[in-house]
């Protein structure tokens, strides 16, 4: 069921401010989206640095000689943690 007195020109005139606000919000969102896409594209071109490239490695002083598969560093396997 439609309204009995529908006049598009009158309705547009009465709702000029809200329509302007909606259009402004859409333009603002488009600008933010363009800025975000530009940022992501430029950041994607840079090489990332990992700790190994910076200098020291996390495993620099690791001695793997005491490691046994299926256990901890001593080779023992326990079901409960030691407190």
mmCIF file of the N, C-alpha and C atoms, coordinates in Angstrom:
data_MODEL
# 
_entry.id   MODEL 
# 
loop_
_atom_site.group_PDB 
_atom_site.id 
_atom_site.type_symbol 
_atom_site.label_atom_id 
_atom_site.label_alt_id 
_atom_site.label_comp_id 
_atom_site.label_asym_id 
_atom_site.label_entity_id 
_atom_site.label_seq_id 
_atom_site.pdbx_PDB_ins_code 
_atom_site.Cartn_x 
_atom_site.Cartn_y 
_atom_site.Cartn_z 
_atom_site.occupancy 
_atom_site.B_iso_or_equiv 
_atom_site.pdbx_formal_charge 
_atom_site.auth_seq_id 
_atom_site.auth_comp_id 
_atom_site.auth_asym_id 
_atom_site.auth_atom_id 
_atom_site.pdbx_PDB_model_num 
ATOM 1   N N  . UNK A 1 1  ? 0.839  -1.162  0.000  1.00 0.00 ? 1  UNK A N  1 
ATOM 2   C CA . UNK A 1 1  ? 0.000  0.000   0.000  1.00 0.00 ? 1  UNK A CA 1 
ATOM 3   C C  . UNK A 1 1  ? 0.890  1.232   0.000  1.00 0.00 ? 1  UNK A C  1 
ATOM 4   N N  . UNK A 1 2  ? 0.664  2.152   -0.894 1.00 0.00 ? 2  UNK A N  1 
ATOM 5   C CA . UNK A 1 2  ? 1.496  3.334   -1.007 1.00 0.00 ? 2  UNK A CA 1 
ATOM 6   C C  . UNK A 1 2  ? 0.803  4.554   -0.393 1.00 0.00 ? 2  UNK A C  1 
ATOM 7   N N  . UNK A 1 3  ? 1.599  5.590   -0.159 1.00 0.00 ? 3  UNK A N  1 
ATOM 8   C CA . UNK A 1 3  ? 1.056  6.825   0.403  1.00 0.00 ? 3  UNK A CA 1 
ATOM 9   C C  . UNK A 1 3  ? 0.144  7.491   -0.623 1.00 0.00 ? 3  UNK A C  1 
ATOM 10  N N  . UNK A 1 4  ? -0.950 8.121   -0.176 1.00 0.00 ? 4  UNK A N  1 
ATOM 11  C CA . UNK A 1 4  ? -1.916 8.692   -1.126 1.00 0.00 ? 4  UNK A CA 1 
ATOM 12  C C  . UNK A 1 4  ? -1.385 9.921   -1.869 1.00 0.00 ? 4  UNK A C  1 
ATOM 13  N N  . UNK A 1 5  ? -0.587 10.755  -1.218 1.00 0.00 ? 5  UNK A N  1 
ATOM 14  C CA . UNK A 1 5  ? -0.096 11.981  -1.856 1.00 0.00 ? 5  UNK A CA 1 
ATOM 15  C C  . UNK A 1 5  ? 1.432  11.925  -1.944 1.00 0.00 ? 5  UNK A C  1 
ATOM 16  N N  . UNK A 1 6  ? 1.929  11.275  -2.963 1.00 0.00 ? 6  UNK A N  1 
ATOM 17  C CA . UNK A 1 6  ? 3.368  11.154  -3.140 1.00 0.00 ? 6  UNK A CA 1 
ATOM 18  C C  . UNK A 1 6  ? 3.817  12.141  -4.204 1.00 0.00 ? 6  UNK A C  1 
ATOM 19  N N  . UNK A 1 7  ? 4.643  13.083  -3.776 1.00 0.00 ? 7  UNK A N  1 
ATOM 20  C CA . UNK A 1 7  ? 5.207  14.060  -4.691 1.00 0.00 ? 7  UNK A CA 1 
ATOM 21  C C  . UNK A 1 7  ? 6.716  14.034  -4.475 1.00 0.00 ? 7  UNK A C  1 
ATOM 22  N N  . UNK A 1 8  ? 7.436  13.465  -5.422 1.00 0.00 ? 8  UNK A N  1 
ATOM 23  C CA . UNK A 1 8  ? 8.875  13.261  -5.271 1.00 0.00 ? 8  UNK A CA 1 
ATOM 24  C C  . UNK A 1 8  ? 9.611  14.589  -5.095 1.00 0.00 ? 8  UNK A C  1 
ATOM 25  N N  . UNK A 1 9  ? 9.243  15.614  -5.850 1.00 0.00 ? 9  UNK A N  1 
ATOM 26  C CA . UNK A 1 9  ? 9.931  16.905  -5.753 1.00 0.00 ? 9  UNK A CA 1 
ATOM 27  C C  . UNK A 1 9  ? 9.758  17.517  -4.362 1.00 0.00 ? 9  UNK A C  1 
ATOM 28  N N  . UNK A 1 10 ? 8.560  17.443  -3.819 1.00 0.00 ? 10 UNK A N  1 
ATOM 29  C CA . UNK A 1 10 ? 8.309  17.984  -2.480 1.00 0.00 ? 10 UNK A CA 1 
ATOM 30  C C  . UNK A 1 10 ? 9.069  17.190  -1.422 1.00 0.00 ? 10 UNK A C  1 
ATOM 31  N N  . UNK A 1 11 ? 9.033  15.874  -1.549 1.00 0.00 ? 11 UNK A N  1 
ATOM 32  C CA . UNK A 1 11 ? 9.746  15.034  -0.585 1.00 0.00 ? 11 UNK A CA 1 
ATOM 33  C C  . UNK A 1 11 ? 11.251 15.288  -0.642 1.00 0.00 ? 11 UNK A C  1 
ATOM 34  N N  . UNK A 1 12 ? 11.798 15.453  -1.849 1.00 0.00 ? 12 UNK A N  1 
ATOM 35  C CA . UNK A 1 12 ? 13.221 15.720  -1.985 1.00 0.00 ? 12 UNK A CA 1 
ATOM 36  C C  . UNK A 1 12 ? 13.584 17.066  -1.360 1.00 0.00 ? 12 UNK A C  1 
ATOM 37  N N  . UNK A 1 13 ? 12.736 18.056  -1.545 1.00 0.00 ? 13 UNK A N  1 
ATOM 38  C CA . UNK A 1 13 ? 12.976 19.376  -0.966 1.00 0.00 ? 13 UNK A CA 1 
ATOM 39  C C  . UNK A 1 13 ? 12.932 19.319  0.562  1.00 0.00 ? 13 UNK A C  1 
ATOM 40  N N  . UNK A 1 14 ? 11.987 18.572  1.118  1.00 0.00 ? 14 UNK A N  1 
ATOM 41  C CA . UNK A 1 14 ? 11.854 18.469  2.570  1.00 0.00 ? 14 UNK A CA 1 
ATOM 42  C C  . UNK A 1 14 ? 12.989 17.663  3.202  1.00 0.00 ? 14 UNK A C  1 
ATOM 43  N N  . UNK A 1 15 ? 13.606 16.781  2.441  1.00 0.00 ? 15 UNK A N  1 
ATOM 44  C CA . UNK A 1 15 ? 14.668 15.921  2.977  1.00 0.00 ? 15 UNK A CA 1 
ATOM 45  C C  . UNK A 1 15 ? 16.042 16.294  2.409  1.00 0.00 ? 15 UNK A C  1 
ATOM 46  N N  . UNK A 1 16 ? 16.208 17.543  2.044  1.00 0.00 ? 16 UNK A N  1 
ATOM 47  C CA . UNK A 1 16 ? 17.461 17.985  1.430  1.00 0.00 ? 16 UNK A CA 1 
ATOM 48  C C  . UNK A 1 16 ? 18.651 17.786  2.378  1.00 0.00 ? 16 UNK A C  1 
ATOM 49  N N  . UNK A 1 17 ? 18.527 18.173  3.626  1.00 0.00 ? 17 UNK A N  1 
ATOM 50  C CA . UNK A 1 17 ? 19.634 18.068  4.575  1.00 0.00 ? 17 UNK A CA 1 
ATOM 51  C C  . UNK A 1 17 ? 20.029 16.613  4.847  1.00 0.00 ? 17 UNK A C  1 
ATOM 52  N N  . UNK A 1 18 ? 19.094 15.717  5.146  1.00 0.00 ? 18 UNK A N  1 
ATOM 53  C CA . UNK A 1 18 ? 19.494 14.316  5.357  1.00 0.00 ? 18 UNK A CA 1 
ATOM 54  C C  . UNK A 1 18 ? 20.103 13.683  4.102  1.00 0.00 ? 18 UNK A C  1 
ATOM 55  N N  . UNK A 1 19 ? 19.579 14.004  2.933  1.00 0.00 ? 19 UNK A N  1 
ATOM 56  C CA . UNK A 1 19 ? 20.151 13.457  1.707  1.00 0.00 ? 19 UNK A CA 1 
ATOM 57  C C  . UNK A 1 19 ? 21.570 13.961  1.491  1.00 0.00 ? 19 UNK A C  1 
ATOM 58  N N  . UNK A 1 20 ? 21.812 15.236  1.811  1.00 0.00 ? 20 UNK A N  1 
ATOM 59  C CA . UNK A 1 20 ? 23.164 15.776  1.709  1.00 0.00 ? 20 UNK A CA 1 
ATOM 60  C C  . UNK A 1 20 ? 24.105 15.062  2.680  1.00 0.00 ? 20 UNK A C  1 
ATOM 61  N N  . UNK A 1 21 ? 23.638 14.798  3.895  1.00 0.00 ? 21 UNK A N  1 
ATOM 62  C CA . UNK A 1 21 ? 24.453 14.091  4.882  1.00 0.00 ? 21 UNK A CA 1 
ATOM 63  C C  . UNK A 1 21 ? 24.810 12.687  4.425  1.00 0.00 ? 21 UNK A C  1 
ATOM 64  N N  . UNK A 1 22 ? 23.863 11.995  3.816  1.00 0.00 ? 22 UNK A N  1 
ATOM 65  C CA . UNK A 1 22 ? 24.126 10.645  3.315  1.00 0.00 ? 22 UNK A CA 1 
ATOM 66  C C  . UNK A 1 22 ? 25.159 10.696  2.195  1.00 0.00 ? 22 UNK A C  1 
ATOM 67  N N  . UNK A 1 23 ? 25.028 11.650  1.292  1.00 0.00 ? 23 UNK A N  1 
ATOM 68  C CA . UNK A 1 23 ? 25.988 11.782  0.188  1.00 0.00 ? 23 UNK A CA 1 
ATOM 69  C C  . UNK A 1 23 ? 27.374 12.125  0.732  1.00 0.00 ? 23 UNK A C  1 
ATOM 70  N N  . UNK A 1 24 ? 27.440 13.006  1.725  1.00 0.00 ? 24 UNK A N  1 
ATOM 71  C CA . UNK A 1 24 ? 28.731 13.379  2.313  1.00 0.00 ? 24 UNK A CA 1 
ATOM 72  C C  . UNK A 1 24 ? 29.379 12.173  2.998  1.00 0.00 ? 24 UNK A C  1 
ATOM 73  N N  . UNK A 1 25 ? 28.580 11.366  3.664  1.00 0.00 ? 25 UNK A N  1 
ATOM 74  C CA . UNK A 1 25 ? 29.114 10.174  4.325  1.00 0.00 ? 25 UNK A CA 1 
ATOM 75  C C  . UNK A 1 25 ? 29.652 9.177   3.300  1.00 0.00 ? 25 UNK A C  1 
ATOM 76  N N  . UNK A 1 26 ? 28.978 9.032   2.185  1.00 0.00 ? 26 UNK A N  1 
ATOM 77  C CA . UNK A 1 26 ? 29.453 8.136   1.132  1.00 0.00 ? 26 UNK A CA 1 
ATOM 78  C C  . UNK A 1 26 ? 30.767 8.630   0.527  1.00 0.00 ? 26 UNK A C  1 
ATOM 79  N N  . UNK A 1 27 ? 30.889 9.929   0.319  1.00 0.00 ? 27 UNK A N  1 
ATOM 80  C CA . UNK A 1 27 ? 32.127 10.497  -0.215 1.00 0.00 ? 27 UNK A CA 1 
ATOM 81  C C  . UNK A 1 27 ? 33.260 10.300  0.795  1.00 0.00 ? 27 UNK A C  1 
ATOM 82  N N  . UNK A 1 28 ? 32.987 10.525  2.067  1.00 0.00 ? 28 UNK A N  1 
ATOM 83  C CA . UNK A 1 28 ? 33.991 10.345  3.117  1.00 0.00 ? 28 UNK A CA 1 
ATOM 84  C C  . UNK A 1 28 ? 34.448 8.889   3.172  1.00 0.00 ? 28 UNK A C  1 
ATOM 85  N N  . UNK A 1 29 ? 33.509 7.957   3.091  1.00 0.00 ? 29 UNK A N  1 
ATOM 86  C CA . UNK A 1 29 ? 33.856 6.532   3.121  1.00 0.00 ? 29 UNK A CA 1 
ATOM 87  C C  . UNK A 1 29 ? 34.694 6.160   1.896  1.00 0.00 ? 29 UNK A C  1 
ATOM 88  N N  . UNK A 1 30 ? 34.387 6.723   0.742  1.00 0.00 ? 30 UNK A N  1 
ATOM 89  C CA . UNK A 1 30 ? 35.164 6.436   -0.465 1.00 0.00 ? 30 UNK A CA 1 
ATOM 90  C C  . UNK A 1 30 ? 36.598 6.963   -0.323 1.00 0.00 ? 30 UNK A C  1 
ATOM 91  N N  . UNK A 1 31 ? 36.753 8.135   0.284  1.00 0.00 ? 31 UNK A N  1 
ATOM 92  C CA . UNK A 1 31 ? 38.092 8.697   0.498  1.00 0.00 ? 31 UNK A CA 1 
ATOM 93  C C  . UNK A 1 31 ? 38.885 7.824   1.465  1.00 0.00 ? 31 UNK A C  1 
ATOM 94  N N  . UNK A 1 32 ? 38.251 7.389   2.551  1.00 0.00 ? 32 UNK A N  1 
ATOM 95  C CA . UNK A 1 32 ? 38.941 6.518   3.501  1.00 0.00 ? 32 UNK A CA 1 
ATOM 96  C C  . UNK A 1 32 ? 39.329 5.184   2.866  1.00 0.00 ? 32 UNK A C  1 
ATOM 97  N N  . UNK A 1 33 ? 38.449 4.623   2.051  1.00 0.00 ? 33 UNK A N  1 
ATOM 98  C CA . UNK A 1 33 ? 38.754 3.365   1.384  1.00 0.00 ? 33 UNK A CA 1 
ATOM 99  C C  . UNK A 1 33 ? 39.930 3.530   0.427  1.00 0.00 ? 33 UNK A C  1 
ATOM 100 N N  . UNK A 1 34 ? 39.943 4.608   -0.333 1.00 0.00 ? 34 UNK A N  1 
ATOM 101 C CA . UNK A 1 34 ? 41.047 4.864   -1.260 1.00 0.00 ? 34 UNK A CA 1 
ATOM 102 C C  . UNK A 1 34 ? 42.361 5.046   -0.499 1.00 0.00 ? 34 UNK A C  1 
ATOM 103 N N  . UNK A 1 35 ? 42.313 5.751   0.628  1.00 0.00 ? 35 UNK A N  1 
ATOM 104 C CA . UNK A 1 35 ? 43.517 5.945   1.433  1.00 0.00 ? 35 UNK A CA 1 
ATOM 105 C C  . UNK A 1 35 ? 44.014 4.617   1.998  1.00 0.00 ? 35 UNK A C  1 
ATOM 106 N N  . UNK A 1 36 ? 43.105 3.782   2.455  1.00 0.00 ? 36 UNK A N  1 
ATOM 107 C CA . UNK A 1 36 ? 43.484 2.479   3.006  1.00 0.00 ? 36 UNK A CA 1 
ATOM 108 C C  . UNK A 1 36 ? 44.105 1.586   1.934  1.00 0.00 ? 36 UNK A C  1 
ATOM 109 N N  . UNK A 1 37 ? 43.487 1.545   0.770  1.00 0.00 ? 37 UNK A N  1 
ATOM 110 C CA . UNK A 1 37 ? 44.020 0.717   -0.315 1.00 0.00 ? 37 UNK A CA 1 
ATOM 111 C C  . UNK A 1 37 ? 45.405 1.215   -0.727 1.00 0.00 ? 37 UNK A C  1 
ATOM 112 N N  . UNK A 1 38 ? 45.571 2.526   -0.817 1.00 0.00 ? 38 UNK A N  1 
ATOM 113 C CA . UNK A 1 38 ? 46.879 3.092   -1.161 1.00 0.00 ? 38 UNK A CA 1 
ATOM 114 C C  . UNK A 1 38 ? 47.920 2.722   -0.111 1.00 0.00 ? 38 UNK A C  1 
ATOM 115 N N  . UNK A 1 39 ? 47.571 2.812   1.159  1.00 0.00 ? 39 UNK A N  1 
ATOM 116 C CA . UNK A 1 39 ? 48.478 2.456   2.242  1.00 0.00 ? 39 UNK A CA 1 
ATOM 117 C C  . UNK A 1 39 ? 48.888 0.983   2.152  1.00 0.00 ? 39 UNK A C  1 
ATOM 118 N N  . UNK A 1 40 ? 47.918 0.105   1.933  1.00 0.00 ? 40 UNK A N  1 
ATOM 119 C CA . UNK A 1 40 ? 48.203 -1.327  1.872  1.00 0.00 ? 40 UNK A CA 1 
ATOM 120 C C  . UNK A 1 40 ? 49.101 -1.645  0.683  1.00 0.00 ? 40 UNK A C  1 
ATOM 121 N N  . UNK A 1 41 ? 48.861 -1.007  -0.454 1.00 0.00 ? 41 UNK A N  1 
ATOM 122 C CA . UNK A 1 41 ? 49.677 -1.265  -1.639 1.00 0.00 ? 41 UNK A CA 1 
ATOM 123 C C  . UNK A 1 41 ? 51.113 -0.827  -1.402 1.00 0.00 ? 41 UNK A C  1 
ATOM 124 N N  . UNK A 1 42 ? 51.308 0.341   -0.830 1.00 0.00 ? 42 UNK A N  1 
ATOM 125 C CA . UNK A 1 42 ? 52.666 0.813   -0.585 1.00 0.00 ? 42 UNK A CA 1 
ATOM 126 C C  . UNK A 1 42 ? 53.367 0.015   0.507  1.00 0.00 ? 42 UNK A C  1 
ATOM 127 N N  . UNK A 1 43 ? 52.659 -0.447  1.502  1.00 0.00 ? 43 UNK A N  1 
ATOM 128 C CA . UNK A 1 43 ? 53.269 -1.265  2.548  1.00 0.00 ? 43 UNK A CA 1 
ATOM 129 C C  . UNK A 1 43 ? 53.605 -2.653  2.030  1.00 0.00 ? 43 UNK A C  1 
ATOM 130 N N  . UNK A 1 44 ? 52.863 -3.147  1.071  1.00 0.00 ? 44 UNK A N  1 
ATOM 131 C CA . UNK A 1 44 ? 53.109 -4.475  0.520  1.00 0.00 ? 44 UNK A CA 1 
ATOM 132 C C  . UNK A 1 44 ? 54.395 -4.543  -0.278 1.00 0.00 ? 44 UNK A C  1 
ATOM 133 N N  . UNK A 1 45 ? 54.899 -3.425  -0.777 1.00 0.00 ? 45 UNK A N  1 
ATOM 134 C CA . UNK A 1 45 ? 56.116 -3.407  -1.563 1.00 0.00 ? 45 UNK A CA 1 
ATOM 135 C C  . UNK A 1 45 ? 57.382 -3.426  -0.734 1.00 0.00 ? 45 UNK A C  1 
ATOM 136 N N  . UNK A 1 46 ? 57.286 -3.123  0.554  1.00 0.00 ? 46 UNK A N  1 
ATOM 137 C CA . UNK A 1 46 ? 58.459 -3.098  1.415  1.00 0.00 ? 46 UNK A CA 1 
ATOM 138 C C  . UNK A 1 46 ? 58.795 -4.503  1.886  1.00 0.00 ? 46 UNK A C  1 
ATOM 139 N N  . UNK A 1 47 ? 60.105 -4.770  2.041  1.00 0.00 ? 47 UNK A N  1 
ATOM 140 C CA . UNK A 1 47 ? 60.523 -6.057  2.561  1.00 0.00 ? 47 UNK A CA 1 
ATOM 141 C C  . UNK A 1 47 ? 60.403 -6.046  4.072  1.00 0.00 ? 47 UNK A C  1 
ATOM 142 N N  . UNK A 1 48 ? 59.954 -7.150  4.619  1.00 0.00 ? 48 UNK A N  1 
ATOM 143 C CA . UNK A 1 48 ? 59.844 -7.230  6.079  1.00 0.00 ? 48 UNK A CA 1 
ATOM 144 C C  . UNK A 1 48 ? 61.169 -7.692  6.653  1.00 0.00 ? 48 UNK A C  1 
ATOM 145 N N  . UNK A 1 49 ? 61.442 -7.268  7.857  1.00 0.00 ? 49 UNK A N  1 
ATOM 146 C CA . UNK A 1 49 ? 62.662 -7.687  8.535  1.00 0.00 ? 49 UNK A CA 1 
ATOM 147 C C  . UNK A 1 49 ? 62.305 -8.677  9.619  1.00 0.00 ? 49 UNK A C  1 
ATOM 148 N N  . UNK A 1 50 ? 63.051 -9.739  9.683  1.00 0.00 ? 50 UNK A N  1 
ATOM 149 C CA . UNK A 1 50 ? 62.846 -10.746 10.727 1.00 0.00 ? 50 UNK A CA 1 
ATOM 150 C C  . UNK A 1 50 ? 64.011 -10.642 11.699 1.00 0.00 ? 50 UNK A C  1 
ATOM 151 N N  . UNK A 1 51 ? 63.889 -11.203 12.896 1.00 0.00 ? 51 UNK A N  1 
ATOM 152 C CA . UNK A 1 51 ? 64.980 -11.123 13.869 1.00 0.00 ? 51 UNK A CA 1 
ATOM 153 C C  . UNK A 1 51 ? 66.295 -11.696 13.331 1.00 0.00 ? 51 UNK A C  1 
ATOM 154 N N  . UNK A 1 52 ? 66.240 -12.711 12.463 1.00 0.00 ? 52 UNK A N  1 
ATOM 155 C CA . UNK A 1 52 ? 67.458 -13.292 11.919 1.00 0.00 ? 52 UNK A CA 1 
ATOM 156 C C  . UNK A 1 52 ? 68.179 -12.290 11.020 1.00 0.00 ? 52 UNK A C  1 
ATOM 157 N N  . UNK A 1 53 ? 67.427 -11.455 10.328 1.00 0.00 ? 53 UNK A N  1 
ATOM 158 C CA . UNK A 1 53 ? 68.039 -10.471 9.441  1.00 0.00 ? 53 UNK A CA 1 
ATOM 159 C C  . UNK A 1 53 ? 68.614 -9.296  10.230 1.00 0.00 ? 53 UNK A C  1 
ATOM 160 N N  . UNK A 1 54 ? 68.055 -9.008  11.386 1.00 0.00 ? 54 UNK A N  1 
ATOM 161 C CA . UNK A 1 54 ? 68.491 -7.865  12.163 1.00 0.00 ? 54 UNK A CA 1 
ATOM 162 C C  . UNK A 1 54 ? 69.864 -8.126  12.775 1.00 0.00 ? 54 UNK A C  1 
ATOM 163 N N  . UNK A 1 55 ? 70.103 -9.317  13.233 1.00 0.00 ? 55 UNK A N  1 
ATOM 164 C CA . UNK A 1 55 ? 71.421 -9.574  13.823 1.00 0.00 ? 55 UNK A CA 1 
ATOM 165 C C  . UNK A 1 55 ? 71.454 -10.862 14.615 1.00 0.00 ? 55 UNK A C  1 
ATOM 166 N N  . UNK A 1 56 ? 70.834 -10.880 15.781 1.00 0.00 ? 56 UNK A N  1 
ATOM 167 C CA . UNK A 1 56 ? 70.901 -12.053 16.634 1.00 0.00 ? 56 UNK A CA 1 
ATOM 168 C C  . UNK A 1 56 ? 69.737 -12.980 16.343 1.00 0.00 ? 56 UNK A C  1 
ATOM 169 N N  . UNK A 1 57 ? 70.015 -14.241 16.442 1.00 0.00 ? 57 UNK A N  1 
ATOM 170 C CA . UNK A 1 57 ? 68.996 -15.251 16.210 1.00 0.00 ? 57 UNK A CA 1 
ATOM 171 C C  . UNK A 1 57 ? 68.464 -15.749 17.548 1.00 0.00 ? 57 UNK A C  1 
ATOM 172 N N  . UNK A 1 58 ? 67.249 -16.192 17.547 1.00 0.00 ? 58 UNK A N  1 
ATOM 173 C CA . UNK A 1 58 ? 66.654 -16.734 18.768 1.00 0.00 ? 58 UNK A CA 1 
ATOM 174 C C  . UNK A 1 58 ? 67.368 -18.028 19.156 1.00 0.00 ? 58 UNK A C  1 
ATOM 175 N N  . UNK A 1 59 ? 67.795 -18.812 18.184 1.00 0.00 ? 59 UNK A N  1 
ATOM 176 C CA . UNK A 1 59 ? 68.430 -20.093 18.454 1.00 0.00 ? 59 UNK A CA 1 
ATOM 177 C C  . UNK A 1 59 ? 69.960 -20.015 18.431 1.00 0.00 ? 59 UNK A C  1 
ATOM 178 N N  . UNK A 1 60 ? 70.495 -18.834 18.655 1.00 0.00 ? 60 UNK A N  1 
ATOM 179 C CA . UNK A 1 60 ? 71.941 -18.639 18.549 1.00 0.00 ? 60 UNK A CA 1 
ATOM 180 C C  . UNK A 1 60 ? 72.727 -19.518 19.523 1.00 0.00 ? 60 UNK A C  1 
ATOM 181 N N  . UNK A 1 61 ? 72.286 -19.636 20.770 1.00 0.00 ? 61 UNK A N  1 
ATOM 182 C CA . UNK A 1 61 ? 73.004 -20.420 21.774 1.00 0.00 ? 61 UNK A CA 1 
ATOM 183 C C  . UNK A 1 61 ? 72.339 -21.768 22.053 1.00 0.00 ? 61 UNK A C  1 
ATOM 184 N N  . UNK A 1 62 ? 71.534 -22.255 21.135 1.00 0.00 ? 62 UNK A N  1 
ATOM 185 C CA . UNK A 1 62 ? 70.809 -23.506 21.343 1.00 0.00 ? 62 UNK A CA 1 
ATOM 186 C C  . UNK A 1 62 ? 71.734 -24.686 21.104 1.00 0.00 ? 62 UNK A C  1 
ATOM 187 N N  . UNK A 1 63 ? 71.694 -25.630 22.034 1.00 0.00 ? 63 UNK A N  1 
ATOM 188 C CA . UNK A 1 63 ? 72.456 -26.864 21.874 1.00 0.00 ? 63 UNK A CA 1 
ATOM 189 C C  . UNK A 1 63 ? 71.455 -27.995 21.693 1.00 0.00 ? 63 UNK A C  1 
ATOM 190 N N  . UNK A 1 64 ? 71.341 -28.508 20.505 1.00 0.00 ? 64 UNK A N  1 
ATOM 191 C CA . UNK A 1 64 ? 70.367 -29.554 20.210 1.00 0.00 ? 64 UNK A CA 1 
ATOM 192 C C  . UNK A 1 64 ? 70.827 -30.946 20.544 1.00 0.00 ? 64 UNK A C  1 
ATOM 193 N N  . UNK A 1 65 ? 72.001 -31.120 21.125 1.00 0.00 ? 65 UNK A N  1 
ATOM 194 C CA . UNK A 1 65 ? 72.533 -32.447 21.406 1.00 0.00 ? 65 UNK A CA 1 
ATOM 195 C C  . UNK A 1 65 ? 71.769 -33.200 22.474 1.00 0.00 ? 65 UNK A C  1 
ATOM 196 N N  . UNK A 1 66 ? 71.092 -32.517 23.388 1.00 0.00 ? 66 UNK A N  1 
ATOM 197 C CA . UNK A 1 66 ? 70.385 -33.182 24.485 1.00 0.00 ? 66 UNK A CA 1 
ATOM 198 C C  . UNK A 1 66 ? 68.930 -33.453 24.170 1.00 0.00 ? 66 UNK A C  1 
ATOM 199 N N  . UNK A 1 67 ? 68.508 -33.178 22.974 1.00 0.00 ? 67 UNK A N  1 
ATOM 200 C CA . UNK A 1 67 ? 67.090 -33.330 22.647 1.00 0.00 ? 67 UNK A CA 1 
ATOM 201 C C  . UNK A 1 67 ? 66.808 -34.736 22.170 1.00 0.00 ? 67 UNK A C  1 
ATOM 202 N N  . UNK A 1 68 ? 65.772 -35.339 22.749 1.00 0.00 ? 68 UNK A N  1 
ATOM 203 C CA . UNK A 1 68 ? 65.330 -36.654 22.300 1.00 0.00 ? 68 UNK A CA 1 
ATOM 204 C C  . UNK A 1 68 ? 63.903 -36.560 21.807 1.00 0.00 ? 68 UNK A C  1 
ATOM 205 N N  . UNK A 1 69 ? 63.608 -37.109 20.659 1.00 0.00 ? 69 UNK A N  1 
ATOM 206 C CA . UNK A 1 69 ? 62.243 -37.024 20.139 1.00 0.00 ? 69 UNK A CA 1 
ATOM 207 C C  . UNK A 1 69 ? 61.237 -37.654 21.096 1.00 0.00 ? 69 UNK A C  1 
ATOM 208 N N  . UNK A 1 70 ? 60.111 -37.021 21.289 1.00 0.00 ? 70 UNK A N  1 
ATOM 209 C CA . UNK A 1 70 ? 59.060 -37.530 22.151 1.00 0.00 ? 70 UNK A CA 1 
ATOM 210 C C  . UNK A 1 70 ? 59.220 -37.146 23.597 1.00 0.00 ? 70 UNK A C  1 
ATOM 211 N N  . UNK A 1 71 ? 60.183 -36.360 23.936 1.00 0.00 ? 71 UNK A N  1 
ATOM 212 C CA . UNK A 1 71 ? 60.396 -35.996 25.330 1.00 0.00 ? 71 UNK A CA 1 
ATOM 213 C C  . UNK A 1 71 ? 60.850 -34.568 25.456 1.00 0.00 ? 71 UNK A C  1 
ATOM 214 N N  . UNK A 1 72 ? 61.212 -34.192 26.651 1.00 0.00 ? 72 UNK A N  1 
ATOM 215 C CA . UNK A 1 72 ? 61.740 -32.857 26.876 1.00 0.00 ? 72 UNK A CA 1 
ATOM 216 C C  . UNK A 1 72 ? 63.253 -32.880 26.714 1.00 0.00 ? 72 UNK A C  1 
ATOM 217 N N  . UNK A 1 73 ? 63.954 -31.877 27.178 1.00 0.00 ? 73 UNK A N  1 
ATOM 218 C CA . UNK A 1 73 ? 65.391 -31.776 26.965 1.00 0.00 ? 73 UNK A CA 1 
ATOM 219 C C  . UNK A 1 73 ? 66.164 -32.914 27.629 1.00 0.00 ? 73 UNK A C  1 
ATOM 220 N N  . UNK A 1 74 ? 65.615 -33.532 28.677 1.00 0.00 ? 74 UNK A N  1 
ATOM 221 C CA . UNK A 1 74 ? 66.317 -34.626 29.353 1.00 0.00 ? 74 UNK A CA 1 
ATOM 222 C C  . UNK A 1 74 ? 65.952 -35.978 28.761 1.00 0.00 ? 74 UNK A C  1 
ATOM 223 N N  . UNK A 1 75 ? 64.982 -35.998 27.881 1.00 0.00 ? 75 UNK A N  1 
ATOM 224 C CA . UNK A 1 75 ? 64.589 -37.262 27.265 1.00 0.00 ? 75 UNK A CA 1 
ATOM 225 C C  . UNK A 1 75 ? 63.494 -37.974 28.009 1.00 0.00 ? 75 UNK A C  1 
ATOM 226 N N  . UNK A 1 76 ? 63.066 -37.450 29.152 1.00 0.00 ? 76 UNK A N  1 
ATOM 227 C CA . UNK A 1 76 ? 62.010 -38.105 29.918 1.00 0.00 ? 76 UNK A CA 1 
ATOM 228 C C  . UNK A 1 76 ? 60.658 -37.519 29.532 1.00 0.00 ? 76 UNK A C  1 
ATOM 229 N N  . UNK A 1 77 ? 59.650 -38.369 29.642 1.00 0.00 ? 77 UNK A N  1 
ATOM 230 C CA . UNK A 1 77 ? 58.290 -37.942 29.337 1.00 0.00 ? 77 UNK A CA 1 
ATOM 231 C C  . UNK A 1 77 ? 57.446 -38.135 30.576 1.00 0.00 ? 77 UNK A C  1 
ATOM 232 N N  . UNK A 1 78 ? 56.775 -37.064 31.016 1.00 0.00 ? 78 UNK A N  1 
ATOM 233 C CA . UNK A 1 78 ? 55.925 -37.183 32.187 1.00 0.00 ? 78 UNK A CA 1 
ATOM 234 C C  . UNK A 1 78 ? 54.537 -36.676 31.829 1.00 0.00 ? 78 UNK A C  1 
ATOM 235 N N  . UNK A 1 79 ? 53.532 -37.266 32.504 1.00 0.00 ? 79 UNK A N  1 
ATOM 236 C CA . UNK A 1 79 ? 52.151 -36.885 32.236 1.00 0.00 ? 79 UNK A CA 1 
ATOM 237 C C  . UNK A 1 79 ? 51.714 -35.634 32.975 1.00 0.00 ? 79 UNK A C  1 
ATOM 238 N N  . UNK A 1 80 ? 52.390 -35.288 34.051 1.00 0.00 ? 80 UNK A N  1 
ATOM 239 C CA . UNK A 1 80 ? 52.017 -34.102 34.824 1.00 0.00 ? 80 UNK A CA 1 
ATOM 240 C C  . UNK A 1 80 ? 53.206 -33.163 34.875 1.00 0.00 ? 80 UNK A C  1 
ATOM 241 N N  . UNK A 1 81 ? 52.945 -31.869 34.910 1.00 0.00 ? 81 UNK A N  1 
ATOM 242 C CA . UNK A 1 81 ? 54.044 -30.908 34.997 1.00 0.00 ? 81 UNK A CA 1 
ATOM 243 C C  . UNK A 1 81 ? 54.666 -30.934 36.390 1.00 0.00 ? 81 UNK A C  1 
ATOM 244 N N  . UNK A 1 82 ? 55.961 -30.701 36.457 1.00 0.00 ? 82 UNK A N  1 
ATOM 245 C CA . UNK A 1 82 ? 56.680 -30.642 37.740 1.00 0.00 ? 82 UNK A CA 1 
ATOM 246 C C  . UNK A 1 82 ? 56.473 -29.268 38.355 1.00 0.00 ? 82 UNK A C  1 
ATOM 247 N N  . UNK A 1 83 ? 56.106 -29.243 39.637 1.00 0.00 ? 83 UNK A N  1 
ATOM 248 C CA . UNK A 1 83 ? 55.903 -27.965 40.319 1.00 0.00 ? 83 UNK A CA 1 
ATOM 249 C C  . UNK A 1 83 ? 56.980 -27.726 41.320 1.00 0.00 ? 83 UNK A C  1 
# 
